[in-house]
Amino acid sequence: MEPLDDDTRYRGLLARDPRFDGRFVVGVTTTGVYCRPICPARTPGRARCEFFDQPAQAERAGFRACLRCRPELAPGAAPVDAIPRLVAAATARIAAGALNDGSVEDLADELGVTARHLRRAVVDALGVSPIELAQTHRLAFAKRLLHDSSLPLTTIAFASGFASVRRFNGLFRARFKRPPGAIRRQVATVDDGLVLRLDYRPPLAWRAMLEFLAVRATPGVEVVDVDAGRYARTVAIGAHTGWVEVTAHPERPALVARLAASLVPVAMPLVARLRALFDLDAEPTIIDEALARDPRLRGSLRATPGLRVPQAFDAFECCARIVLGQQVSVKGATTLTGRLVAAHGAAIATPIAGLTHRFPTAAELAKVAPATIAGIGLPAARARTLSGLALAMTSARLERGATLEQLTALLGTVPGIGPWTLDLCAMRVLGWPDAFPGSDLVVRRALGAADATRAEALVAPLRPWRAYAAMHLWRIA
């Protein structure tokens, strides 16, 4: 990972993008305080800022920690920040429903620590236990379902991760001072599933997003209708399988997700996956203003304001698709991915034409011999890479929120995975906004660069938003 220079850090500070949290702190010379890049205080002018890699460096320079953003809680990448990084990973998984079906012990085991250590780290950092944090997310999600659905209260309780209706009612009354039914709104009944709203900061280049996904849509798993403004796919989360369909809200800056009734119990993690897939938590105005400094991108920015970076709905699925795209065209990679699904993915019945299979899991594909995988039309070496990827991701989870160091440690040792694959995985699986596939032939062609080094030099002034620059360069090409 290339270090961020101070001007790049300041642009990240202006965006208050949480993806930079833990990468640096900023000292404000007029106050003597140092902050995280997500601090809610008024952003100081560039001349008043001094940047440091770690809080200890800021303190050595005479700055004291901000009491509002509490830099000691930042999910840093250095060894001294191991506990905050653990807390960040735990809270992200809890927000996606990790404790709805699993225990604190299960979560701790996934994160490589003891349950006691995880509880202590979360309490020390946030002042609440993992269970209390999970209850906050469950109640917030239940309130959302009460507002936006006509589901029975019992269904809402279980969909929000509560083990009993009695527990749900008691906690809801304690938190909101009224019973769940008292805040229910009248909404249309949906017999075949659930409808949820996914808000975002405008603008969102929805058609451009669909165009990107359409040419990469895996046959059997995804269906994209650009003209109708519709994305649909099969879903498998744990033991729950089904389908989801997403369209633009007709009146407000939001997407509308309609999901199968079978997926209501896993609605929390499904929403987290959809928000990542469509990059709905980005700050497009600040990103577009930064990219507009490059005259090569201005035409694309005018045509597609709010262009996002489509990220991974499922980490293994996205990584496998990237491996299948090595040294072939986008169309060729899509064909190969469809063959992989037809040969090794389980069938799913859906009411949506074209959705027939779920993507095979890493554990399932790891059991398939490389020679058998090669039967879909892959060179033997690439089949071994795909098999190695499956084995690696069976033994360790890779999710949005992981660090670039963790990505490299997990995938960098798999034969056949090089810089191009790692850059794309950082861009789409981790959601790292400064990831840039400089070795990509289409990107280099759009820039007129002879090699990756020259391509990276040409877009260096656009840091820390080079992933978004790559999206525009692909469109330009």
QUINORZI-V875154 format. One record per residue. N is the residue number from 1. RES is the residue in one small letter. OMEGA is omega as a letter, one per 30 degrees, with the letter a starting at -180 (999 if undefined). D_CENTER is the distance of its C-alpha to the mean C-alpha in whole Angstrom. Layout:
<<N & RES & OMEGA & D_CENTER> <N & RES & OMEGA & D_CENTER>>
//
This chain:
<<1 & m & l & 19> <2 & e & l & 21> <3 & p & l & 22> <4 & l & l & 21> <5 & d & a & 25> <6 & d & l & 26> <7 & d & l & 26> <8 & t & l & 22> <9 & r & a & 21> <10 & y & l & 23> <11 & r & l & 21> <12 & g & l & 18> <13 & l & l & 20> <14 & l & a & 21> <15 & a & a & 18> <16 & r & a & 17> <17 & d & a & 13> <18 & p & l & 12> <19 & r & l & 10> <20 & f & a & 14> <21 & d & a & 15> <22 & g & l & 17> <23 & r & l & 18> <24 & f & l & 21> <25 & v & a & 23> <26 & v & l & 25> <27 & g & a & 29> <28 & v & a & 31> <29 & t & a & 35> <30 & t & a & 36> <31 & t & a & 35> <32 & g & a & 35> <33 & v & l & 31> <34 & y & a & 28> <35 & c & l & 25> <36 & r & l & 21> <37 & p & l & 19> <38 & i & a & 18> <39 & c & a & 21> <40 & p & l & 23> <41 & a & l & 26> <42 & r & a & 27> <43 & t & l & 26> <44 & p & l & 29> <45 & g & a & 30> <46 & r & a & 30> <47 & a & a & 33> <48 & r & a & 33> <49 & c & l & 30> <50 & e & a & 30> <51 & f & a & 27> <52 & f & l & 26> <53 & d & a & 24> <54 & q & l & 25> <55 & p & a & 27> <56 & a & l & 30> <57 & q & l & 30> <58 & a & a & 30> <59 & e & l & 33> <60 & r & l & 35> <61 & a & l & 35> <62 & g & l & 36> <63 & f & l & 33> <64 & r & a & 33> <65 & a & l & 29> <66 & c & l & 28> <67 & l & a & 29> <68 & r & a & 26> <69 & c & l & 23> <70 & r & a & 24> <71 & p & a & 23> <72 & e & l & 24> <73 & l & a & 21> <74 & a & l & 18> <75 & p & a & 16> <76 & g & a & 18> <77 & a & a & 18> <78 & a & l & 22> <79 & p & a & 24> <80 & v & a & 25> <81 & d & a & 22> <82 & a & a & 21> <83 & i & l & 22> <84 & p & l & 19> <85 & r & l & 17> <86 & l & a & 17> <87 & v & l & 17> <88 & a & l & 14> <89 & a & a & 13> <90 & a & a & 15> <91 & t & l & 14> <92 & a & a & 10> <93 & r & l & 12> <94 & i & l & 14> <95 & a & l & 13> <96 & a & l & 11> <97 & g & a & 15> <98 & a & a & 16> <99 & l & l & 19> <100 & n & l & 20> <101 & d & a & 21> <102 & g & a & 21> <103 & s & l & 23> <104 & v & l & 23> <105 & e & l & 24> <106 & d & a & 22> <107 & l & l & 19> <108 & a & l & 21> <109 & d & l & 22> <110 & e & a & 18> <111 & l & l & 18> <112 & g & l & 21> <113 & v & l & 23> <114 & t & l & 26> <115 & a & l & 26> <116 & r & l & 28> <117 & h & l & 26> <118 & l & l & 23> <119 & r & a & 25> <120 & r & a & 27> <121 & a & a & 24> <122 & v & l & 22> <123 & v & a & 25> <124 & d & a & 26> <125 & a & a & 23> <126 & l & a & 23> <127 & g & l & 26> <128 & v & l & 25> <129 & s & l & 25> <130 & p & l & 21> <131 & i & l & 23> <132 & e & l & 24> <133 & l & l & 20> <134 & a & l & 19> <135 & q & l & 22> <136 & t & l & 21> <137 & h & l & 18> <138 & r & a & 20> <139 & l & l & 23> <140 & a & a & 20> <141 & f & l & 19> <142 & a & l & 22> <143 & k & l & 24> <144 & r & l & 21> <145 & l & l & 22> <146 & l & l & 26> <147 & h & a & 25> <148 & d & a & 24> <149 & s & l & 25> <150 & s & l & 29> <151 & l & l & 28> <152 & p & a & 30> <153 & l & l & 30> <154 & t & l & 30> <155 & t & l & 27> <156 & i & a & 25> <157 & a & a & 26> <158 & f & l & 25> <159 & a & a & 22> <160 & s & l & 21> <161 & g & l & 21> <162 & f & a & 25> <163 & a & a & 27> <164 & s & l & 30> <165 & v & l & 31> <166 & r & l & 34> <167 & r & l & 31> <168 & f & a & 29> <169 & n & a & 32> <170 & g & a & 33> <171 & l & a & 30> <172 & f & l & 29> <173 & r & a & 33> <174 & a & a & 33> <175 & r & a & 29> <176 & f & l & 30> <177 & k & l & 34> <178 & r & l & 34> <179 & p & a & 34> <180 & p & a & 31> <181 & g & a & 33> <182 & a & a & 34> <183 & i & a & 31> <184 & r & l & 31> <185 & r & l & 31> <186 & q & l & 32> <187 & v & a & 30> <188 & a & l & 30> <189 & t & l & 30> <190 & v & a & 28> <191 & d & a & 30> <192 & d & l & 28> <193 & g & a & 24> <194 & l & l & 22> <195 & v & l & 21> <196 & l & l & 18> <197 & r & l & 18> <198 & l & a & 14> <199 & d & l & 15> <200 & y & l & 14> <201 & r & l & 16> <202 & p & g & 18> <203 & p & l & 19> <204 & l & l & 17> <205 & a & a & 18> <206 & w & a & 17> <207 & r & l & 20> <208 & a & l & 19> <209 & m & a & 15> <210 & l & l & 17> <211 & e & l & 20> <212 & f & a & 17> <213 & l & a & 16> <214 & a & a & 19> <215 & v & l & 21> <216 & r & a & 18> <217 & a & a & 18> <218 & t & l & 19> <219 & p & a & 23> <220 & g & a & 23> <221 & v & a & 19> <222 & e & l & 18> <223 & v & a & 21> <224 & v & l & 20> <225 & d & a & 23> <226 & v & a & 23> <227 & d & l & 26> <228 & a & l & 25> <229 & g & a & 22> <230 & r & l & 20> <231 & y & l & 17> <232 & a & l & 18> <233 & r & l & 17> <234 & t & a & 18> <235 & v & l & 16> <236 & a & l & 17> <237 & i & a & 16> <238 & g & l & 18> <239 & a & a & 22> <240 & h & l & 21> <241 & t & l & 20> <242 & g & a & 21> <243 & w & l & 19> <244 & v & l & 17> <245 & e & a & 18> <246 & v & l & 17> <247 & t & l & 19> <248 & a & l & 20> <249 & h & a & 21> <250 & p & a & 25> <251 & e & a & 26> <252 & r & l & 23> <253 & p & a & 20> <254 & a & l & 17> <255 & l & l & 16> <256 & v & a & 18> <257 & a & l & 17> <258 & r & a & 20> <259 & l & a & 19> <260 & a & l & 22> <261 & a & a & 24> <262 & s & a & 23> <263 & l & l & 20> <264 & v & l & 21> <265 & p & l & 21> <266 & v & a & 17> <267 & a & a & 16> <268 & m & l & 14> <269 & p & l & 11> <270 & l & l & 12> <271 & v & l & 11> <272 & a & l & 8> <273 & r & a & 7> <274 & l & l & 8> <275 & r & l & 7> <276 & a & a & 4> <277 & l & a & 6> <278 & f & l & 9> <279 & d & a & 7> <280 & l & a & 9> <281 & d & l & 9> <282 & a & l & 11> <283 & e & a & 14> <284 & p & a & 16> <285 & t & a & 19> <286 & i & l & 19> <287 & i & a & 17> <288 & d & l & 20> <289 & e & l & 23> <290 & a & a & 22> <291 & l & a & 22> <292 & a & l & 25> <293 & r & a & 27> <294 & d & a & 27> <295 & p & l & 29> <296 & r & a & 28> <297 & l & a & 25> <298 & r & l & 27> <299 & g & l & 28> <300 & s & l & 24> <301 & l & l & 23> <302 & r & a & 26> <303 & a & a & 25> <304 & t & l & 22> <305 & p & l & 21> <306 & g & l & 17> <307 & l & a & 16> <308 & r & l & 12> <309 & v & l & 10> <310 & p & a & 9> <311 & q & a & 6> <312 & a & l & 6> <313 & f & l & 8> <314 & d & a & 9> <315 & a & a & 9> <316 & f & l & 13> <317 & e & a & 13> <318 & c & l & 11> <319 & c & l & 13> <320 & a & l & 16> <321 & r & l & 16> <322 & i & l & 16> <323 & v & l & 19> <324 & l & l & 21> <325 & g & l & 21> <326 & q & l & 22> <327 & q & l & 26> <328 & v & l & 26> <329 & s & l & 25> <330 & v & l & 22> <331 & k & l & 24> <332 & g & l & 26> <333 & a & l & 22> <334 & t & l & 22> <335 & t & l & 25> <336 & l & a & 25> <337 & t & l & 21> <338 & g & l & 23> <339 & r & l & 26> <340 & l & a & 24> <341 & v & a & 23> <342 & a & a & 26> <343 & a & a & 28> <344 & h & l & 26> <345 & g & a & 23> <346 & a & l & 25> <347 & a & l & 26> <348 & i & l & 25> <349 & a & l & 27> <350 & t & l & 26> <351 & p & a & 28> <352 & i & a & 26> <353 & a & l & 27> <354 & g & l & 26> <355 & l & a & 23> <356 & t & a & 25> <357 & h & l & 23> <358 & r & l & 20> <359 & f & l & 18> <360 & p & l & 20> <361 & t & l & 18> <362 & a & a & 19> <363 & a & l & 22> <364 & e & a & 23> <365 & l & l & 23> <366 & a & l & 24> <367 & k & a & 27> <368 & v & a & 28> <369 & a & l & 31> <370 & p & l & 29> <371 & a & l & 33> <372 & t & l & 32> <373 & i & a & 28> <374 & a & a & 30> <375 & g & l & 32> <376 & i & l & 29> <377 & g & a & 31> <378 & l & l & 29> <379 & p & a & 31> <380 & a & a & 31> <381 & a & a & 30> <382 & r & l & 26> <383 & a & l & 27> <384 & r & l & 27> <385 & t & a & 24> <386 & l & l & 22> <387 & s & l & 24> <388 & g & l & 23> <389 & l & l & 20> <390 & a & l & 20> <391 & l & a & 22> <392 & a & a & 20> <393 & m & l & 17> <394 & t & a & 19> <395 & s & a & 21> <396 & a & l & 17> <397 & r & l & 14> <398 & l & a & 11> <399 & e & l & 8> <400 & r & a & 5> <401 & g & l & 7> <402 & a & a & 10> <403 & t & l & 12> <404 & l & l & 14> <405 & e & l & 17> <406 & q & l & 15> <407 & l & a & 14> <408 & t & a & 17> <409 & a & a & 19> <410 & l & a & 18> <411 & l & a & 18> <412 & g & a & 20> <413 & t & l & 23> <414 & v & l & 23> <415 & p & l & 26> <416 & g & l & 25> <417 & i & a & 21> <418 & g & a & 22> <419 & p & a & 21> <420 & w & a & 19> <421 & t & a & 17> <422 & l & l & 16> <423 & d & l & 15> <424 & l & l & 13> <425 & c & l & 11> <426 & a & a & 11> <427 & m & a & 10> <428 & r & a & 8> <429 & v & l & 7> <430 & l & a & 6> <431 & g & a & 5> <432 & w & a & 9> <433 & p & a & 11> <434 & d & l & 14> <435 & a & a & 14> <436 & f & l & 17> <437 & p & a & 18> <438 & g & l & 22> <439 & s & a & 23> <440 & d & a & 22> <441 & l & a & 25> <442 & v & l & 24> <443 & v & a & 23> <444 & r & l & 26> <445 & r & l & 28> <446 & a & a & 27> <447 & l & a & 27> <448 & g & a & 31> <449 & a & a & 30> <450 & a & a & 32> <451 & d & a & 29> <452 & a & a & 26> <453 & t & l & 28> <454 & r & l & 29> <455 & a & a & 26> <456 & e & l & 24> <457 & a & a & 27> <458 & l & a & 27> <459 & v & a & 24> <460 & a & l & 24> <461 & p & a & 25> <462 & l & l & 22> <463 & r & g & 20> <464 & p & a & 17> <465 & w & a & 16> <466 & r & l & 17> <467 & a & l & 14> <468 & y & l & 15> <469 & a & l & 18> <470 & a & l & 17> <471 & m & l & 16> <472 & h & l & 20> <473 & l & l & 22> <474 & w & l & 21> <475 & r & l & 22> <476 & i & a & 25> <477 & a & 999 & 26>>
//
